[in-house]
Amino acid sequence: MDRKMANRKLIRLSQLKSKLATENLEEIDWVTFGVIVRKVTPQSANNGRTFSIWRLNDLRDLNECVSLFLFGDVHKEHWKTDQGTV
């Protein structure tokens, strides 16, 4: 993990909103970690393609979640991922 995190900044999901408002995250190499706390049953978009929505949390502030939309190959590969997975 130390090797993977070298020269990267960790931003907690619960801090993401405030960091987006105060820092230009496009200019730095950053990572975040989250736990899937809720999954919505896969849905169909207007174009007929199926997608998933995950609610992610860092377990530090349970009121701050991030919604992650999975489309295309990412949806196909990961839609069966279990709730509770990091």
DOPA-68872 format. One record per atom (N, C-alpha, C, O): atom name; y, z, x. Coordinates in steps of 0.05 Angstrom, whole numbers, plus 5000, padded with zeros to 4 digits. Each point is the difference from the previous one (the first is absolute). Last residue first. Example, Ala and Ser with C-alpha at 12.3 -4.5 7.8 and 13.67 -1.06 7.14 Angstrom:
2
REC  atom  north    up  east
REC     N   4955  5142  5257
REC    CA   5024  5001  5016
REC     C   5022  5014  4985
REC     O   5022  5004  5010
REC     N   4863  4995  4996
REC    CA   5024  5000  4982
REC     C   5024  5000  5018
REC     O   5000  5013  5021
//
This chain:
86
REC  atom  north    up  east
REC     N   4947  5006  4699
REC    CA   5025  4999  5016
REC     C   5003  4972  5010
REC     O   5019  4995  5015
REC     N   4929  5041  4892
REC    CA   4997  4988  5026
REC     C   5027  5000  5014
REC     O   5021  4996  4988
REC     N   4964  5031  4921
REC    CA   4996  5021  5019
REC     C   4998  4990  5029
REC     O   5000  5016  5018
REC     N   4970  4922  4902
REC    CA   5022  5018  4999
REC     C   4994  5023  5018
REC     O   4978  5009  5002
REC     N   4973  4899  5021
REC    CA   4999  5024  4983
REC     C   5027  5015  5001
REC     O   5013  5002  5020
REC     N   4966  4889  4991
REC    CA   5005  5024  5016
REC     C   5003  5025  4982
REC     O   5014  4998  4979
REC     N   4974  4906  4995
REC    CA   4980  5021  4995
REC     C   5003  5025  5016
REC     O   4984  5019  4997
REC     N   5072  4903  5013
REC    CA   5004  5011  4973
REC     C   4980  5021  4993
REC     O   5005  5016  4983
REC     N   5010  4926  5102
REC    CA   5004  5029  4998
REC     C   5000  5012  4972
REC     O   5003  5024  4998
REC     N   4984  4880  5030
REC    CA   4987  5015  5020
REC     C   5000  5030  4995
REC     O   4982  5015  5007
REC     N   5064  4922  4936
REC    CA   4972  4994  5000
REC     C   4984  5018  5019
REC     O   4978  5009  4994
REC     N   5117  4996  5006
REC    CA   4989  5011  4975
REC     C   4969  4996  5000
REC     O   4985  5019  4994
REC     N   5061  4942  5076
REC    CA   5001  5029  5003
REC     C   4988  5013  4975
REC     O   4985  5019  5003
REC     N   5025  4887  4998
REC    CA   4978  5009  5015
REC     C   4999  5030  5004
REC     O   4979  5012  5002
REC     N   5086  4965  4923
REC    CA   4985  4980  5016
REC     C   4976  5012  5014
REC     O   4985  5016  4989
REC     N   5087  5056  4983
REC    CA   4996  4973  4990
REC     C   4981  4984  5018
REC     O   4995  5008  5022
REC     N   5047  5099  4954
REC    CA   4981  4985  5016
REC     C   4995  4973  4986
REC     O   4991  5000  4977
REC     N   5087  5086  5025
REC    CA   4988  4978  4985
REC     C   4983  4983  5018
REC     O   5009  4991  5022
REC     N   5032  5115  4976
REC    CA   4992  4977  5017
REC     C   4986  4980  4983
REC     O   4980  5006  4987
REC     N   5091  5085  5003
REC    CA   4982  4981  4987
REC     C   4994  4977  5019
REC     O   5019  4988  5011
REC     N   5009  5119  5007
REC    CA   5007  4972  5005
REC     C   4980  4983  4986
REC     O   4976  5005  5002
REC     N   5063  5104  4986
REC    CA   4978  4980  5003
REC     C   5012  4973  5005
REC     O   5023  4994  4993
REC     N   5004  5116  4997
REC    CA   5009  4976  5013
REC     C   4976  4981  5005
REC     O   4985  5005  5018
REC     N   5007  5084  4946
REC    CA   5018  4986  4981
REC     C   5009  4973  5011
REC     O   5011  4984  4985
REC     N   4935  5080  5064
REC    CA   4984  4986  4980
REC     C   5017  4986  4979
REC     O   4989  4985  4984
REC     N   5021  5043  5121
REC    CA   5016  5003  4976
REC     C   4987  4984  4978
REC     O   5002  4975  4999
REC     N   4949  5033  5078
REC    CA   5020  5020  5007
REC     C   5018  5006  4976
REC     O   5007  5023  4995
REC     N   4920  4911  5010
REC    CA   4992  5027  4994
REC     C   5019  5022  5009
REC     O   4993  5023  5000
REC     N   5015  4877  4998
REC    CA   4993  5012  5026
REC     C   4991  5029  4997
REC     O   4996  5013  5021
REC     N   4997  4896  4910
REC    CA   5015  5024  5005
REC     C   4991  5011  5027
REC     O   4977  4995  5009
REC     N   5015  4912  4917
REC    CA   4995  5013  5025
REC     C   5018  5025  5004
REC     O   5022  5000  4991
REC     N   4935  4926  4931
REC    CA   5021  5020  5004
REC     C   4992  5016  5025
REC     O   4979  5012  5001
REC     N   4994  4883  4966
REC    CA   4992  5026  5009
REC     C   5025  5018  5002
REC     O   5021  4990  5007
REC     N   4942  4912  4944
REC    CA   5023  5018  5006
REC     C   4988  5027  5008
REC     O   4985  5012  4986
REC     N   4979  4876  5007
REC    CA   4997  5029  4997
REC     C   5026  5014  5007
REC     O   5017  4990  5014
REC     N   4950  4903  4950
REC    CA   5012  5017  5020
REC     C   4994  5030  4993
REC     O   4992  5006  4978
REC     N   4982  4880  4996
REC    CA   4996  5028  4996
REC     C   5013  5016  5023
REC     O   5000  4991  5023
REC     N   5025  4909  4930
REC    CA   4988  5013  5023
REC     C   4999  5031  4995
REC     O   5018  5011  4987
REC     N   5023  4923  4953
REC    CA   4971  5002  4998
REC     C   4986  5014  5023
REC     O   4977  5006  4999
REC     N   5120  4978  4982
REC    CA   4988  4976  5011
REC     C   4969  5002  4999
REC     O   4987  4982  5010
REC     N   5068  5091  4961
REC    CA   5006  4977  4982
REC     C   4986  4974  5010
REC     O   4994  4983  4984
REC     N   4958  5106  5047
REC    CA   5028  4992  5000
REC     C   5003  4976  4981
REC     O   4981  4990  4990
REC     N   4943  5091  5006
REC    CA   5005  4971  5005
REC     C   5030  4995  4998
REC     O   5014  5008  4982
REC     N   4929  5086  5049
REC    CA   5013  4986  4979
REC     C   5003  4971  5007
REC     O   4998  4992  5023
REC     N   4943  5107  5005
REC    CA   5011  4973  5007
REC     C   5010  4985  4975
REC     O   4988  5001  4979
REC     N   5015  5105  5019
REC    CA   4979  4980  4997
REC     C   5012  4972  5007
REC     O   5022  4994  4991
REC     N   5021  5090  5056
REC    CA   5001  4987  4973
REC     C   4978  4979  4999
REC     O   4995  4986  5020
REC     N   5014  5108  5040
REC    CA   4996  4971  5000
REC     C   5001  4990  4971
REC     O   4989  5013  4982
REC     N   5041  5079  5085
REC    CA   4995  4988  4974
REC     C   4997  4970  5003
REC     O   5014  4987  5016
REC     N   4996  5069  5059
REC    CA   4998  5022  4981
REC     C   4996  4990  4971
REC     O   4992  5015  4983
REC     N   4996  4956  5126
REC    CA   5000  4988  4974
REC     C   4997  5023  4979
REC     O   4978  5011  4998
REC     N   5068  5002  5099
REC    CA   4975  5004  4986
REC     C   5003  4987  4973
REC     O   5021  5002  4987
REC     N   5030  4979  5113
REC    CA   5000  5009  4973
REC     C   4973  5003  4989
REC     O   4980  4988  5009
REC     N   5091  4991  5084
REC    CA   4973  5006  4990
REC     C   5003  5009  4971
REC     O   5019  5014  4993
REC     N   5042  4924  5084
REC    CA   4999  5021  4981
REC     C   4971  5003  4991
REC     O   4984  4982  5003
REC     N   5085  4970  5080
REC    CA   4976  5002  4985
REC     C   5002  5023  4980
REC     O   5017  5018  5003
REC     N   5049  4911  5066
REC    CA   4994  5025  4987
REC     C   4974  4998  4984
REC     O   4992  4978  4993
REC     N   5082  4973  5080
REC    CA   4972  4998  4994
REC     C   4992  5027  4988
REC     O   4998  5020  5015
REC     N   5103  4933  4980
REC    CA   4983  5018  5014
REC     C   4971  4996  4991
REC     O   4994  4991  4978
REC     N   5082  4963  4985
REC    CA   5005  4998  5028
REC     C   4982  5018  5017
REC     O   5001  5000  5024
REC     N   5002  4995  4879
REC    CA   4992  4974  5009
REC     C   5002  4997  5031
REC     O   4988  4983  5012
REC     N   5043  5093  4936
REC    CA   4972  5002  5008
REC     C   4989  4973  5009
REC     O   4979  4999  5012
REC     N   5117  5052  4981
REC    CA   4991  4972  4998
REC     C   4971  4999  5010
REC     O   4996  4995  5024
REC     N   5055  5093  4930
REC    CA   4992  4987  5025
REC     C   4992  4971  4994
REC     O   4992  4993  4978
REC     N   5037  5070  4953
REC    CA   5016  5008  5024
REC     C   4994  4985  5025
REC     O   5016  5000  5019
REC     N   4941  4989  4892
REC    CA   5029  5001  4995
REC     C   5016  5005  5025
REC     O   5024  4992  5001
REC     N   4881  5008  5001
REC    CA   5009  4973  4993
REC     C   5030  4999  4995
REC     O   5013  4980  5006
REC     N   4946  5103  5008
REC    CA   5001  4985  5025
REC     C   5010  4971  4995
REC     O   5015  4989  5016
REC     N   4969  5069  4910
REC    CA   5024  5008  5015
REC     C   5003  4984  5026
REC     O   5023  4994  5008
REC     N   4900  4990  4940
REC    CA   5023  4992  4985
REC     C   5026  5008  5015
REC     O   5018  4983  5002
REC     N   4897  5044  5035
REC    CA   5006  4971  5001
REC     C   5025  4992  4986
REC     O   5016  4984  5011
REC     N   4936  5103  5000
REC    CA   5025  4996  5012
REC     C   5009  4971  4999
REC     O   5023  4994  5008
REC     N   4892  5037  4959
REC    CA   5020  5016  4985
REC     C   5028  4997  5012
REC     O   5020  5007  4987
REC     N   4905  4952  5057
REC    CA   5007  4987  4975
REC     C   5021  5015  4984
REC     O   5017  4987  4987
REC     N   4983  5021  5119
REC    CA   4984  5010  4978
REC     C   5008  4985  4974
REC     O   5023  4993  4997
REC     N   4982  4972  5105
REC    CA   5018  5007  4978
REC     C   4982  5008  4977
REC     O   4983  4984  4990
REC     N   5011  4997  5124
REC    CA   4987  5009  4975
REC     C   5021  5007  4980
REC     O   5017  5016  5005
REC     N   4986  4914  5082
REC    CA   5012  5023  4987
REC     C   4985  5006  4974
REC     O   4996  4982  4984
REC     N   4976  4969  5116
REC    CA   5005  4997  4971
REC     C   5011  5026  4989
REC     O   4995  5021  5011
REC     N   4971  4961  5081
REC    CA   5025  4985  4995
REC     C   5005  4995  4971
REC     O   5016  4982  4993
REC     N   4888  5049  5019
REC    CA   5018  4998  5023
REC     C   5024  4982  4993
REC     O   4996  4978  4990
REC     N   4924  5044  4956
REC    CA   5026  5010  4992
REC     C   5021  4997  5023
REC     O   5023  5005  4996
REC     N   4883  4971  5014
REC    CA   5011  4984  4977
REC     C   5028  5008  4993
REC     O   5016  4983  4991
REC     N   4938  5067  5075
REC    CA   5005  4973  5010
REC     C   5012  4982  4978
REC     O   5018  4985  5005
REC     N   4956  5103  4974
REC    CA   5023  5001  5018
REC     C   5007  4972  5010
REC     O   5023  4992  5002
REC     N   4899  5021  4946
REC    CA   5024  5000  4984
REC     C   5025  5000  5017
REC     O   5020  4987  4994
//
